[in-house]
């Protein structure tokens, strides 16, 4: 809705179909999967429900309102053909069909095409530049990005998702430019005092305060700003946050008690190494054509 702002940066819908259903993993003793930054939707179909009824997004009052619009719109014929002539006779049934149709599209190869330069590199159909190769080596090594943003194909041959679908508190500061703070009480009753508790909102465990889903890095070069609150505006700034978080270069963490202190914060990366990591991250953008590759810069 024009003039209304949500509390979080919108995550990309690409590759969300590969996220497992939200669940507690007994081996990891932690929550994995689901949709949204806080895992509140179990799967893609569940995820579709939320924005359609969210006052800051599509602002439909009820499921029946949505069904009425769709039943009188251009998609109605196709929905009847797929879900039955009487699909719109029951609002709950019709809403479920609409959600299923959207989730089916979001599960398609159009949304998750695996057409990045890195995908073609893994197939032996593209060559990474010297800078990109150095960035890949750092990604898997010194920068420890690969601990959460897995860069290798899975055992069954599925291309890498660049996420392990877990949740983490990386120690982000508040974003003072988040316009959600100034939204009216109907949207944000806490005003400027609002604090986004993340996964805790779903699990109701205080140990999960400030933890958010590890996002895929696929298409990361074209989906800024970065992190759940959009606090970082460039890839270089985002990588430097992981590199120098604990050196006073950034604001105080919003939830220090649950912050990950082991895998980031002082990685000792040089500016040239950060640039190489950013160069590698740019190879994760879909739409690369190995037949007509762009001019490479080492």
Secondary structure, 3 states (H helix, E strand, C coil): CCCCCCCCCCCCCCCHHHCCCCEEECCCCEEECCECCCCCECCHHHHHHHHHHCCCCCCCCCHHHHHHHHHCCCCHHHHHHHHCCCHHHCHHHHHHHHHHHHHHHHCCCCCCCCCCHHHHHHCCCCCCCHHHHHHHHHHHCCCCHHHCCCCCCCCCCCCCCCCCCCEECCCCCCCCCCHHHHCCCCCCCCHHHCCCCECHHHHCCHHHCCEEECCCCCCHHHCCCECCCCCECCHHHHHHHHHHHHHCCCCCCCCHHHCCCCCCCCCCCCHHHHHHHHHHHHHHCCCCCHHHCCCCCC
